[in-house]
Amino acid sequence: MKRVLFEKLKESLQAVCPISLIILLLHFTVVPIPKGMLMLMVCGMLILVVGLTLFSLGTEIAMLPMGGHIGSALLKSKKLSLLVFGCFIFGFVVTIAEPDLQVMTKQVPSVPDLTLLCSVAAGVGLFLVLAMLRMLFRFRLAHTLIGMYAITFALALFSADYLAVSFDAAAVTTGPVTVPFLLALGSGFAAVSGGRGAEEDNFGICAVCSVGPILAVLITGLFFDSHSTGYALETLGAVEGLAEVARLFGHGLTESFWDVGMVVVPIVGIFGIFQVTHLRLSRTELVRIGVGILYLLFGLTIFLAGVDKGFMPAGKYLGEAMGALDYNWILIPICLAIGACVLVAEPAVHVLTKQVEEITNGSISRRTLLFSMALGVGVAMSLAMVRILFQVPVWWVILPGYCLALAMTFFVPGMFVGIGFDSGGVAAGAMSATFVLPFTIGVCEAVGGDIMLNAFGVVGTVSMMPPITLQIIGMLYNWRLKKAARAMSREAASGGKDEA
C-alpha cells in the first residue's frame, strides 16, 4: 500500500507542479498576483495534490476492481439486454463521478451544472452501449467514427453556440475515473469475444464514448439561450491572512463533501445490486473495495475544494491580467509552453507512450512520441489563444482538424486509429479543466470576447491534436514496415541468385 501511495503522490505532483511553476514564473516576471490570491493558489495547489493522490488511490483500489467485476459479469451473462442495460447505467454513474467534468460544468454560464452533468453522463452511457455493440458485430472503427462525427457536425448547424462547449465536455469526460473503467471493459470484452480484429478492439472504446457528450451538449443547447446569464465561476474578494484562507477552504470542503456523496452513493448502490445478484465477492475483497471508496470520497472532496477555492480563481485572474496587457500577443508563445507542460505532466500519457513503443517493437520510441505529442498539444493551445485574441469561430479550428484526423484513418493501421482517438481524452488531464479553461475564460473576458463562442473550445482543441499526431506516427510505422519488407524481399531475391 505504501508503494502505491507513493506512486500516486508522485503522479499528482507531476500533474500539478509544472503548471504551478509556470504561474509563479509569470507572477515574478509578467503579471504580479495579489498576495491573497497567491496564498489561495499555493494552498489550492497543496490541497489539490493531496486530493488527487487519495482520489487516484481510491480509483485503483475500488473503481478498477468494481468495473472489472461488473464488466466480467455482464460479458459472462451472454444476455444482450443485460449488457445494454448494465453498460448504460454504469457508464452514466461513472461519468457523474468524473472530477474534471464536475469542474467543467460549473464554468458553463447558460446551463445548470446538474442538467449538463446528467446529459453528458447519459451521452456516455448510451455511446458505451454503442461501443460494445460495435465490438460485438465487428464494425470498423474508422467507419463508425466518420458516421458519428458527420451526425455531430450536422447537428452543430442548429446548436452552433454550444459547439465549443460540447467538444470541451467530451475531452474532460475521459478522465481518471472513466478511462480506467472503459479500457478495462473494452479489453475484457475483446479478450472474451476473440477472433479476427480482437487486438484492435482493445482500443477505440473511449473514442466512441467521447462522441456521446458532444451530441448530448448540442442537444441540450437547443433548449437553452447561450447568452442568458453571466459566467458561473464565483469571483472571490480580497483575502487577508491564513485565517481567511482556512475559512474559505473549510467552507469549500463542506460543500464538496455533500456533492461528492450524492455521486458516490449511486455507484455503491449499483455495485451492491451486482454483488447480490451476480458477483458474490469475498468479505476480504469487499472490505478492500470499501476502503477504496472512502479514499475516493475524501480525495474527490479535497480535490474539488482545492480547485474551486484555489486554482480556478487564480487561473481566471491570471488570464484577465495577461489579456489586459498591451502586448497580450505574448500569450501565444506562453500557451505553447503551457500546452506542452499539460501534456508531459499527464501520467496517462506516459502509459500510452510505453504501450505504443511495445506495440511497434521499439520502431517508435517513447521519446519521439512524447516530443511529437507535446509539440502538437502546445500548438493546439497556441491556436486556441489566437482564436480568442482574434475572435475566430471555433468551426475554423475544430472542423478542419477532425476532417484531417478522420481522413487519415484510411491510411493507417486500424490499431493506430483507436489509439489516436483514445489519446485525445488522455491529453486533456486534470489541469485542463482546473487551470487552462479558467485561464482562457479570463483572457476572453479581458479582450471583450464571447465566453461561450471564444473561451470554450480550448480543451476540445487540445484533445483534437493527439489523433492527428498518433496517426502520423502510425503512417510512419506503416512506412517502416513496408520498407523492411521490401529490404527482406531484395535480400531473399539476391540470395536465390547466389545459390543459382
C-alpha positions in Angstrom: 0.0 0.0 0.0 2.8 2.4 0.8 4.4 1.8 -2.6 1.1 2.5 -4.4 0.5 5.6 -2.3 4.0 6.9 -3.1 3.4 6.3 -6.8 0.1 8.2 -6.7 1.7 11.1 -4.8 4.4 11.2 -7.5 1.8 11.3 -10.3 -0.1 14.1 -8.5 3.0 16.2 -8.1 3.9 15.6 -11.7 0.5 16.8 -12.8 0.2 19.9 -10.6 3.8 21.2 -10.2 4.6 22.2 -13.8 1.6 24.5 -14.1 2.3 25.9 -10.6 5.8 26.7 -11.6 4.6 28.5 -14.7 2.2 30.5 -12.6 4.9 31.5 -10.2 7.2 32.4 -13.1 4.6 34.7 -14.6 4.0 36.2 -11.1 7.6 37.2 -10.8 8.1 38.3 -14.4 5.0 39.5 -16.3 1.9 39.8 -14.0 2.3 40.0 -10.2 -0.6 38.2 -8.5 -2.1 39.9 -5.3 -0.8 38.4 -2.1 -4.2 37.0 -1.1 -4.8 35.3 -4.5 -1.3 33.9 -4.4 -1.9 32.4 -1.0 -5.1 30.8 -2.3 -3.3 29.4 -5.3 -0.4 27.9 -3.2 -2.8 26.4 -0.7 -5.0 25.2 -3.5 -2.0 23.5 -5.1 -1.1 21.6 -1.9 -4.8 20.6 -1.3 -5.0 19.6 -5.0 -2.0 17.2 -4.7 -3.4 15.6 -1.5 -6.9 15.2 -3.0 -5.7 13.9 -6.4 -3.4 11.4 -4.6 -6.2 10.0 -2.4 -8.6 10.0 -5.3 -6.2 8.1 -7.6 -5.6 5.6 -4.8 -9.3 5.1 -4.3 -9.8 4.7 -8.1 -7.2 1.9 -8.2 -8.4 0.1 -5.1 -12.2 0.5 -5.7 -13.2 1.7 -9.1 -11.0 -0.5 -11.2 -12.0 -3.8 -9.4 -15.6 -2.7 -9.4 -15.5 -2.0 -13.1 -13.6 -5.2 -13.8 -16.0 -7.4 -11.8 -19.2 -5.8 -13.3 -17.8 -5.9 -16.8 -16.9 -9.6 -16.4 -20.4 -10.3 -15.1 -22.0 -8.5 -18.0 -20.0 -10.4 -20.5 -20.3 -13.8 -19.0 -24.1 -13.5 -18.7 -24.3 -13.6 -22.6 -27.6 -11.7 -22.4 -27.7 -8.7 -24.8 -30.4 -6.9 -22.8 -28.4 -7.1 -19.6 -25.2 -6.0 -21.4 -27.1 -3.0 -22.8 -28.7 -2.0 -19.5 -25.6 -2.6 -17.4 -23.3 -0.6 -19.8 -25.7 2.3 -19.9 -26.3 2.5 -16.1 -22.6 2.1 -15.1 -21.4 4.4 -17.8 -23.9 7.0 -16.5 -22.9 6.8 -12.8 -19.1 6.6 -13.5 -19.2 9.7 -15.7 -21.1 11.6 -13.0 -18.2 10.8 -10.6 -15.6 12.2 -13.1 -14.0 15.2 -11.2 -12.8 17.0 -14.4 -16.4 17.0 -15.7 -17.8 18.3 -12.4 -15.3 21.2 -12.6 -16.1 22.0 -16.2 -19.9 22.0 -15.8 -19.6 24.6 -13.1 -18.0 27.0 -15.5 -20.7 26.9 -18.3 -22.7 30.1 -17.8 -26.0 29.2 -19.5 -26.9 25.7 -18.5 -27.4 24.5 -14.9 -24.5 22.3 -13.9 -26.6 19.4 -12.8 -28.6 19.4 -16.1 -25.3 19.5 -18.1 -23.7 16.8 -15.9 -26.7 14.4 -16.3 -27.0 15.0 -20.1 -23.3 14.3 -20.6 -23.5 11.2 -18.4 -26.4 9.9 -20.4 -24.5 10.5 -23.6 -21.5 8.5 -22.3 -23.8 5.7 -21.1 -25.6 5.5 -24.5 -22.4 5.5 -26.5 -20.8 3.0 -24.3 -23.6 0.6 -25.3 -22.9 1.5 -29.0 -19.2 0.9 -28.5 -19.9 -2.6 -27.1 -22.3 -3.3 -30.0 -19.6 -2.2 -32.5 -17.2 -4.6 -31.0 -19.8 -7.4 -30.9 -20.8 -7.0 -34.5 -17.2 -6.1 -35.8 -17.9 -2.8 -37.3 -14.8 -1.0 -38.4 -13.8 1.8 -36.0 -12.9 4.3 -38.7 -16.3 4.0 -40.5 -18.1 4.2 -37.1 -16.3 7.4 -36.2 -16.8 9.0 -39.6 -20.6 8.4 -39.3 -20.8 9.7 -35.8 -18.8 12.9 -36.5 -20.9 13.5 -39.6 -24.0 13.5 -37.5 -22.3 15.7 -34.9 -21.3 18.5 -37.3 -24.8 18.3 -38.9 -26.4 18.8 -35.5 -24.0 21.6 -34.7 -25.5 23.7 -37.5 -28.6 24.0 -35.3 -26.7 24.5 -32.0 -23.6 26.3 -33.1 -23.2 28.3 -29.9 -22.6 25.1 -27.9 -20.1 23.5 -30.3 -17.1 24.6 -28.4 -18.6 23.6 -25.0 -19.6 20.2 -26.4 -16.0 19.3 -27.5 -14.6 20.5 -24.2 -17.1 18.3 -22.4 -16.1 15.3 -24.5 -12.4 16.0 -23.7 -12.8 16.3 -19.9 -15.2 13.4 -19.6 -12.5 10.8 -20.4 -10.6 11.4 -17.1 -9.1 9.4 -14.2 -12.4 7.7 -13.3 -14.0 7.0 -16.7 -10.9 5.9 -18.7 -9.7 3.0 -16.5 -13.3 1.6 -16.4 -13.8 1.9 -20.1 -10.4 0.5 -21.0 -10.9 -2.4 -18.6 -14.3 -3.1 -20.0 -13.1 -2.9 -23.6 -10.1 -5.2 -23.0 -12.2 -7.7 -21.2 -14.8 -7.8 -24.0 -12.1 -8.1 -26.7 -10.5 -11.0 -24.8 -13.8 -12.8 -24.3 -15.0 -12.3 -27.9 -11.7 -13.2 -29.5 -11.4 -13.7 -33.2 -10.2 -11.5 -36.0 -9.7 -7.9 -35.0 -9.8 -8.6 -31.3 -6.4 -6.9 -30.7 -7.7 -3.7 -32.4 -10.8 -3.8 -30.3 -8.7 -3.1 -27.2 -8.6 0.5 -28.5 -11.3 2.8 -29.6 -13.9 2.5 -26.9 -13.0 5.9 -25.4 -13.1 7.4 -28.9 -16.7 6.2 -29.4 -17.8 7.2 -25.9 -16.3 10.7 -26.4 -18.9 11.4 -29.2 -21.7 10.9 -26.7 -21.0 14.1 -24.7 -20.7 16.2 -27.8 -24.1 15.2 -29.1 -25.6 15.4 -25.6 -24.4 19.0 -25.1 -25.5 20.0 -28.6 -29.0 18.6 -28.0 -29.2 20.2 -24.5 -28.1 23.5 -26.0 -31.2 23.6 -28.2 -33.3 24.2 -25.0 -31.1 27.0 -23.5 -30.1 30.5 -24.6 -26.3 30.7 -24.7 -26.4 34.4 -23.8 -28.9 34.2 -20.9 -26.6 34.5 -17.9 -23.0 35.6 -17.0 -20.0 33.5 -16.2 -20.8 30.9 -13.4 -17.5 30.9 -11.6 -17.6 32.6 -8.2 -15.3 35.7 -8.0 -13.6 35.8 -4.7 -13.0 39.1 -2.9 -9.8 40.2 -1.2 -8.2 37.6 1.0 -6.2 38.7 4.0 -4.3 36.2 6.1 -4.2 32.5 6.5 -7.3 32.5 8.8 -9.4 33.8 5.8 -7.9 31.2 3.5 -8.6 28.4 6.0 -12.3 29.6 6.3 -12.7 29.6 2.6 -11.3 26.1 2.1 -13.2 24.8 5.1 -16.4 26.1 3.5 -15.4 24.6 0.2 -14.8 21.1 1.8 -18.2 21.1 3.4 -19.9 22.0 0.0 -17.8 19.4 -1.9 -18.4 16.6 0.6 -22.2 16.7 0.1 -21.8 17.0 -3.7 -19.4 14.0 -3.8 -21.6 12.0 -1.5 -24.5 12.3 -3.9 -22.2 11.0 -6.7 -20.7 8.1 -4.8 -23.9 6.6 -3.3 -25.4 5.6 -6.7 -22.2 3.9 -7.7 -22.1 1.9 -4.4 -25.8 1.1 -4.8 -25.4 -0.4 -8.3 -22.3 -2.3 -7.2 -24.3 -3.7 -4.3 -27.0 -4.9 -6.6 -24.5 -6.7 -8.8 -22.8 -8.2 -5.7 -26.1 -9.7 -4.5 -27.3 -10.9 -8.0 -24.1 -11.9 -9.8 -20.7 -11.3 -8.1 -20.8 -12.6 -4.5 -17.3 -11.5 -3.7 -15.4 -12.5 -0.6 -15.6 -10.4 2.6 -11.9 -9.5 2.2 -12.4 -8.2 -1.3 -15.5 -6.2 -0.2 -13.6 -4.6 2.7 -10.8 -3.6 0.3 -13.2 -2.0 -2.1 -15.0 -0.3 0.9 -11.7 1.3 2.0 -11.0 2.4 -1.6 -14.4 4.0 -1.8 -13.6 6.0 1.4 -10.3 7.1 -0.2 -12.3 8.1 -3.3 -14.9 10.0 -1.3 -12.4 12.1 0.7 -10.0 12.5 -2.2 -12.6 13.8 -4.6 -13.9 16.1 -1.8 -10.5 17.6 -1.2 -9.7 17.8 -4.9 -12.9 19.8 -5.7 -12.4 22.2 -2.8 -8.8 22.9 -3.9 -10.0 23.6 -7.4 -13.0 25.7 -6.5 -11.3 27.9 -4.0 -7.7 28.0 -5.2 -6.7 27.0 -8.7 -9.7 28.2 -10.7 -9.8 31.8 -9.2 -6.1 32.1 -9.6 -6.2 30.9 -13.2 -9.0 33.2 -14.1 -7.3 36.2 -12.5 -4.0 35.5 -14.3 -5.9 35.2 -17.6 -7.6 38.5 -17.1 -4.4 40.3 -16.1 -2.5 38.9 -19.1 -5.3 39.5 -21.6 -5.4 43.2 -20.5 -1.7 43.7 -21.3 -0.9 46.0 -24.3 1.4 43.2 -25.5 -1.1 40.3 -24.9 0.3 38.6 -28.0 2.8 37.1 -25.6 0.1 34.7 -24.6 0.6 32.8 -27.9 4.2 31.5 -27.1 3.4 31.2 -23.4 0.5 28.9 -24.2 2.8 26.8 -26.4 4.8 26.1 -23.2 1.7 25.6 -21.1 0.3 23.1 -23.6 3.5 21.1 -23.6 3.6 21.1 -19.8 0.0 19.9 -19.6 0.8 17.0 -21.9 4.1 16.0 -20.3 2.6 16.2 -16.8 -0.3 13.9 -17.5 0.6 10.4 -16.1 -1.6 8.6 -18.5 0.4 9.9 -21.4 3.5 8.1 -20.3 1.5 4.9 -20.0 0.3 5.4 -23.6 3.8 6.1 -25.0 5.1 3.0 -23.4 2.2 1.0 -24.9 2.8 2.3 -28.4 6.6 1.6 -28.1 5.8 -2.0 -27.1 3.2 -2.4 -29.9 5.7 -1.2 -32.5 8.5 -3.3 -31.1 10.6 -0.2 -30.5 10.2 1.2 -34.0 8.5 4.3 -32.5 10.4 5.3 -29.3 8.7 6.8 -26.3 10.9 9.9 -26.5 9.9 10.6 -30.1 6.2 10.0 -29.4 6.3 12.2 -26.3 8.0 15.1 -28.0 5.6 15.0 -31.0 2.5 14.9 -28.8 3.8 17.7 -26.5 4.5 19.8 -29.6 1.1 19.1 -31.0 -0.7 20.0 -27.8 1.4 23.1 -27.4 0.4 24.2 -30.9 -3.2 23.4 -30.1 -3.0 25.7 -27.1 -1.5 28.5 -29.1 -4.2 28.1 -31.8 -6.8 28.3 -29.1 -5.3 31.6 -27.8 -5.1 33.0 -31.4 -8.8 32.1 -31.7 -9.6 34.0 -28.5 -7.5 37.1 -29.2 -8.8 37.5 -32.8 -12.3 36.0 -32.0 -12.0 33.3 -34.7 -15.1 31.0 -34.8 -14.4 27.5 -33.4 -15.6 26.0 -36.7 -12.4 27.2 -38.3 -10.3 25.0 -36.0 -12.4 22.0 -35.0 -13.9 21.1 -38.4 -10.7 21.1 -40.4 -8.8 19.3 -37.6 -11.3 16.5 -37.3 -11.8 16.2 -41.0 -8.0 15.7 -41.3 -8.0 13.2 -38.4 -10.9 11.2 -39.9 -9.3 11.3 -43.4 -6.1 9.8 -42.1 -8.0 6.7 -40.8 -7.9 5.3 -44.4 -4.1 5.3 -44.5 -3.0 3.9 -41.1 -3.3 0.5 -39.4 -6.6 0.2 -37.5 -4.9 -0.1 -34.2 -3.5 3.4 -34.5 -6.9 4.8 -35.3 -8.2 3.5 -31.9 -5.0 4.6 -30.0 -5.1 8.0 -31.6 -8.7 8.9 -30.9 -8.4 7.3 -27.4 -5.4 9.5 -26.6 -7.4 12.7 -27.3 -9.0 12.4 -23.8 -5.7 11.4 -22.3 -4.1 14.7 -23.3 -6.8 16.7 -21.5 -5.8 15.9 -17.9 -6.7 17.3 -14.5 -5.1 20.7 -15.3 -7.2 21.3 -18.4 -10.4 21.8 -16.5 -8.9 23.3 -13.4 -6.5 25.8 -14.8 -6.4 26.0 -18.6 -10.2 26.6 -19.0 -10.4 29.3 -16.3 -7.3 30.9 -17.7 -8.7 31.2 -21.2 -12.0 32.4 -19.9 -10.1 35.2 -18.1 -8.3 36.2 -21.3 -11.6 36.1 -23.2 -13.3 38.5 -20.7 -10.3 40.8 -20.8 -10.3 41.2 -24.6 -14.1 41.5 -24.7 -14.9 38.2 -26.4 -17.9 36.0 -26.0 -17.2 33.3 -23.4 -19.4 30.6 -25.0 -18.1 31.2 -28.5 -14.5 32.1 -27.9 -13.2 30.9 -24.5 -14.7 27.4 -24.6 -13.2 25.0 -27.1 -9.6 25.2 -25.8 -9.8 21.8 -24.2 -11.5 20.3 -27.3 -8.7 21.8 -29.5 -6.1 20.2 -27.2 -7.8 16.8 -27.4 -8.1 17.1 -31.2 -4.3 17.1 -31.8 -3.3 13.6 -30.4 -5.5 11.7 -33.0 -3.6 13.6 -35.8 -0.2 13.1 -34.1 -0.7 9.4 -33.3 -1.9 8.6 -36.8 1.1 10.4 -38.3 3.2 8.1 -36.1 1.1 5.2 -37.4 1.8 6.2 -41.0 5.5 6.4 -40.2 5.3 2.9 -38.6 3.5 1.5 -41.7 6.1 3.0 -44.0 8.9 1.5 -42.0 7.2 -1.9 -42.1 6.8 -1.8 -45.9 10.5 -0.6 -46.2 11.7 -3.5 -44.1 9.5 -5.9 -46.1 11.0 -4.7 -49.4 14.5 -5.0 -48.0 13.8 -8.6 -47.0 12.4 -9.3 -50.4 15.5 -7.9 -52.1 17.8 -10.0 -49.8 15.8 -13.1 -50.5 16.0 -12.5 -54.2 19.7 -11.8 -54.1 20.2 -15.0 -52.0 18.3 -17.0 -54.6 20.5 -15.7 -57.4 23.7 -16.5 -55.5 22.6 -20.1 -54.9 21.8 -20.4 -58.6 
